[in-house]
Amino acid sequence: MTANQFRAMLVKADLSQRGASRMFNVNERTVRRWALGEIIVPDEIAADLQDLAAGKTTFKAIEACYARP
């Protein structure tokens, strides 16, 4: 997923970068770097974000998958 695609998926999912950092349980700086194309969005995260944007899953379901014990 390119940085442009990532940002577009955030918009389509009505999700801020801060919201994405909470959902994926990563630092806000990591999400910012994904959005700028400084680092590659992991495939699993890209797929989950696409599913969220398409209405195939929910924020809560994804958040639960990335929760740390």
LOROMAR-311663 format. One record per atom (N, C-alpha, C): residue number from 1; atom name; y negated, x negated, z negated. Coordinates in nm, 2 decimals, decimal comma, always signed. Atoms other than C-alpha are relative to their C-alpha. Layout:
# residues N
{NUM "CA" {Y X Z}}
...
This chain:
# residues 69
{1 "N" {+0,12 -0,09 +0,00}}
{1 "CA" {+0,00 +0,00 +0,00}}
{1 "C" {-0,12 -0,09 +0,00}}
{2 "N" {+0,13 +0,08 -0,01}}
{2 "CA" {-0,34 -0,14 +0,10}}
{2 "C" {-0,09 +0,05 -0,11}}
{3 "N" {+0,10 -0,04 +0,09}}
{3 "CA" {-0,64 -0,13 -0,12}}
{3 "C" {-0,07 +0,13 +0,04}}
{4 "N" {+0,06 -0,12 -0,05}}
{4 "CA" {-0,79 +0,14 +0,10}}
{4 "C" {+0,09 +0,12 -0,03}}
{5 "N" {-0,10 -0,11 +0,03}}
{5 "CA" {-0,47 +0,35 +0,07}}
{5 "C" {+0,00 +0,03 -0,15}}
{6 "N" {+0,00 -0,02 +0,14}}
{6 "CA" {-0,47 +0,30 -0,30}}
{6 "C" {-0,12 +0,09 -0,05}}
{7 "N" {+0,12 -0,07 +0,04}}
{7 "CA" {-0,83 +0,42 -0,34}}
{7 "C" {+0,01 +0,15 +0,05}}
{8 "N" {-0,01 -0,14 -0,06}}
{8 "CA" {-0,76 +0,72 -0,11}}
{8 "C" {+0,10 +0,08 -0,08}}
{9 "N" {-0,10 -0,08 +0,08}}
{9 "CA" {-0,45 +0,82 -0,32}}
{9 "C" {-0,06 +0,04 -0,13}}
{10 "N" {+0,07 -0,03 +0,12}}
{10 "CA" {-0,66 +0,80 -0,63}}
{10 "C" {-0,09 +0,13 +0,01}}
{11 "N" {+0,09 -0,11 -0,03}}
{11 "CA" {-0,91 +1,04 -0,48}}
{11 "C" {+0,08 +0,13 +0,02}}
{12 "N" {-0,09 -0,11 -0,02}}
{12 "CA" {-0,64 +1,27 -0,35}}
{12 "C" {+0,07 +0,06 -0,12}}
{13 "N" {-0,07 -0,04 +0,13}}
{13 "CA" {-0,47 +1,28 -0,69}}
{13 "C" {-0,11 +0,04 -0,11}}
{14 "N" {+0,10 -0,03 +0,09}}
{14 "CA" {-0,81 +1,34 -0,85}}
{14 "C" {+0,01 -0,09 -0,13}}
{15 "N" {-0,03 +0,09 +0,11}}
{15 "CA" {-0,75 +1,03 -1,07}}
{15 "C" {-0,10 -0,12 +0,01}}
{16 "N" {+0,09 +0,11 +0,01}}
{16 "CA" {-1,00 +0,77 -1,18}}
{16 "C" {+0,08 -0,13 -0,02}}
{17 "N" {-0,07 +0,13 +0,03}}
{17 "CA" {-0,92 +0,40 -1,21}}
{17 "C" {+0,04 -0,01 -0,15}}
{18 "N" {-0,03 +0,00 +0,15}}
{18 "CA" {-0,93 +0,44 -1,59}}
{18 "C" {+0,12 +0,09 -0,02}}
{19 "N" {-0,12 -0,09 +0,01}}
{19 "CA" {-0,69 +0,74 -1,56}}
{19 "C" {+0,13 -0,07 +0,05}}
{20 "N" {-0,12 +0,07 -0,06}}
{20 "CA" {-0,46 +0,53 -1,34}}
{20 "C" {+0,05 -0,11 -0,10}}
{21 "N" {-0,04 +0,10 +0,09}}
{21 "CA" {-0,46 +0,25 -1,59}}
{21 "C" {+0,08 +0,06 -0,12}}
{22 "N" {-0,07 -0,06 +0,11}}
{22 "CA" {-0,36 +0,49 -1,87}}
{22 "C" {+0,14 +0,05 +0,05}}
{23 "N" {-0,13 -0,06 -0,05}}
{23 "CA" {-0,09 +0,66 -1,65}}
{23 "C" {+0,10 -0,11 +0,02}}
{24 "N" {-0,10 +0,11 -0,03}}
{24 "CA" {+0,07 +0,33 -1,54}}
{24 "C" {+0,01 -0,10 -0,12}}
{25 "N" {+0,00 +0,08 +0,12}}
{25 "CA" {+0,01 +0,17 -1,88}}
{25 "C" {-0,03 -0,15 +0,04}}
{26 "N" {+0,04 +0,13 -0,04}}
{26 "CA" {-0,17 -0,13 -1,73}}
{26 "C" {-0,15 -0,01 -0,04}}
{27 "N" {+0,13 +0,02 +0,03}}
{27 "CA" {-0,50 -0,29 -1,80}}
{27 "C" {-0,10 +0,05 +0,11}}
{28 "N" {+0,10 -0,05 -0,10}}
{28 "CA" {-0,81 -0,14 -1,63}}
{28 "C" {-0,03 -0,10 +0,11}}
{29 "N" {+0,04 +0,11 -0,10}}
{29 "CA" {-0,88 -0,48 -1,47}}
{29 "C" {+0,11 -0,01 +0,11}}
{30 "N" {-0,11 +0,00 -0,10}}
{30 "CA" {-0,53 -0,46 -1,30}}
{30 "C" {-0,03 +0,10 +0,11}}
{31 "N" {+0,03 -0,11 -0,10}}
{31 "CA" {-0,62 -0,13 -1,14}}
{31 "C" {-0,12 -0,03 +0,08}}
{32 "N" {+0,12 +0,04 -0,07}}
{32 "CA" {-0,96 -0,26 -1,04}}
{32 "C" {+0,04 -0,10 +0,11}}
{33 "N" {-0,04 +0,10 -0,10}}
{33 "CA" {-0,79 -0,56 -0,87}}
{33 "C" {+0,09 +0,06 +0,11}}
{34 "N" {-0,07 -0,07 -0,10}}
{34 "CA" {-0,55 -0,32 -0,69}}
{34 "C" {-0,09 +0,06 +0,10}}
{35 "N" {+0,09 -0,07 -0,08}}
{35 "CA" {-0,84 -0,12 -0,57}}
{35 "C" {-0,09 -0,09 +0,09}}
{36 "N" {+0,08 +0,10 -0,08}}
{36 "CA" {-1,02 -0,43 -0,44}}
{36 "C" {+0,09 -0,08 +0,09}}
{37 "N" {-0,09 +0,08 -0,09}}
{37 "CA" {-0,71 -0,57 -0,27}}
{37 "C" {+0,02 -0,14 -0,05}}
{38 "N" {-0,01 +0,14 +0,06}}
{38 "CA" {-0,71 -0,88 -0,50}}
{38 "C" {+0,15 -0,02 -0,03}}
{39 "N" {-0,15 +0,01 +0,02}}
{39 "CA" {-0,34 -0,81 -0,59}}
{39 "C" {+0,06 +0,12 +0,06}}
{40 "N" {-0,08 -0,11 -0,07}}
{40 "CA" {-0,07 -0,60 -0,43}}
{40 "C" {+0,04 +0,10 -0,10}}
{41 "N" {-0,05 -0,11 +0,08}}
{41 "CA" {+0,01 -0,26 -0,57}}
{41 "C" {+0,15 +0,00 +0,00}}
{42 "N" {-0,15 +0,00 +0,00}}
{42 "CA" {+0,37 -0,27 -0,68}}
{42 "C" {+0,06 +0,13 +0,07}}
{43 "N" {-0,05 -0,11 -0,08}}
{43 "CA" {+0,59 -0,05 -0,46}}
{43 "C" {+0,03 +0,12 -0,09}}
{44 "N" {-0,03 -0,12 +0,08}}
{44 "CA" {+0,71 +0,17 -0,75}}
{44 "C" {-0,12 +0,08 -0,04}}
{45 "N" {+0,13 -0,06 +0,04}}
{45 "CA" {+0,35 +0,24 -0,86}}
{45 "C" {-0,05 +0,07 +0,12}}
{46 "N" {+0,05 -0,06 -0,12}}
{46 "CA" {+0,25 +0,31 -0,50}}
{46 "C" {+0,07 +0,13 +0,03}}
{47 "N" {-0,08 -0,12 -0,02}}
{47 "CA" {+0,54 +0,56 -0,46}}
{47 "C" {-0,03 +0,11 -0,10}}
{48 "N" {+0,03 -0,10 +0,11}}
{48 "CA" {+0,46 +0,73 -0,79}}
{48 "C" {-0,14 +0,06 +0,03}}
{49 "N" {+0,14 -0,05 -0,02}}
{49 "CA" {+0,09 +0,76 -0,70}}
{49 "C" {+0,00 +0,10 +0,12}}
{50 "N" {-0,01 -0,09 -0,11}}
{50 "CA" {+0,18 +0,91 -0,36}}
{50 "C" {+0,06 +0,13 -0,03}}
{51 "N" {-0,06 -0,12 +0,04}}
{51 "CA" {+0,41 +1,16 -0,52}}
{51 "C" {-0,10 +0,09 -0,08}}
{52 "N" {+0,10 -0,08 +0,07}}
{52 "CA" {+0,13 +1,26 -0,76}}
{52 "C" {-0,10 +0,06 +0,09}}
{53 "N" {+0,10 -0,05 -0,09}}
{53 "CA" {-0,12 +1,30 -0,48}}
{53 "C" {+0,06 +0,11 +0,09}}
{54 "N" {-0,06 -0,10 -0,08}}
{54 "CA" {+0,13 +1,51 -0,29}}
{54 "C" {+0,05 +0,12 -0,08}}
{55 "N" {-0,03 -0,11 +0,09}}
{55 "CA" {+0,19 +1,74 -0,59}}
{55 "C" {+0,15 +0,00 -0,03}}
{56 "N" {-0,15 +0,00 +0,02}}
{56 "CA" {+0,56 +1,63 -0,62}}
{56 "C" {+0,03 -0,04 -0,15}}
{57 "N" {-0,02 +0,04 +0,14}}
{57 "CA" {+0,51 +1,51 -0,98}}
{57 "C" {-0,13 +0,02 -0,08}}
{58 "N" {+0,11 -0,02 +0,08}}
{58 "CA" {+0,27 +1,53 -1,27}}
{58 "C" {-0,05 -0,13 -0,07}}
{59 "N" {+0,05 +0,12 +0,08}}
{59 "CA" {+0,05 +1,28 -1,46}}
{59 "C" {+0,09 -0,02 -0,12}}
{60 "N" {-0,08 +0,01 +0,12}}
{60 "CA" {+0,25 +1,35 -1,77}}
{60 "C" {+0,14 -0,06 +0,03}}
{61 "N" {-0,13 +0,05 -0,03}}
{61 "CA" {+0,58 +1,28 -1,60}}
{61 "C" {+0,00 -0,15 +0,04}}
{62 "N" {+0,02 +0,14 -0,04}}
{62 "CA" {+0,46 +0,95 -1,45}}
{62 "C" {-0,03 -0,08 -0,13}}
{63 "N" {+0,04 +0,07 +0,12}}
{63 "CA" {+0,29 +0,85 -1,78}}
{63 "C" {+0,12 -0,03 -0,09}}
{64 "N" {-0,12 +0,01 +0,08}}
{64 "CA" {+0,62 +0,91 -1,96}}
{64 "C" {+0,09 -0,12 +0,05}}
{65 "N" {-0,08 +0,11 -0,06}}
{65 "CA" {+0,80 +0,67 -1,72}}
{65 "C" {-0,05 -0,14 -0,03}}
{66 "N" {+0,06 +0,13 +0,02}}
{66 "CA" {+0,56 +0,39 -1,79}}
{66 "C" {-0,03 -0,03 -0,15}}
{67 "N" {+0,03 +0,02 +0,15}}
{67 "CA" {+0,53 +0,44 -2,17}}
{67 "C" {+0,08 -0,12 -0,05}}
{68 "N" {-0,07 +0,11 +0,06}}
{68 "CA" {+0,61 +0,14 -2,37}}
{68 "C" {+0,05 +0,04 -0,14}}
{69 "N" {-0,06 -0,04 +0,13}}
{69 "CA" {+0,84 +0,18 -2,67}}
{69 "C" {-0,08 -0,05 -0,12}}
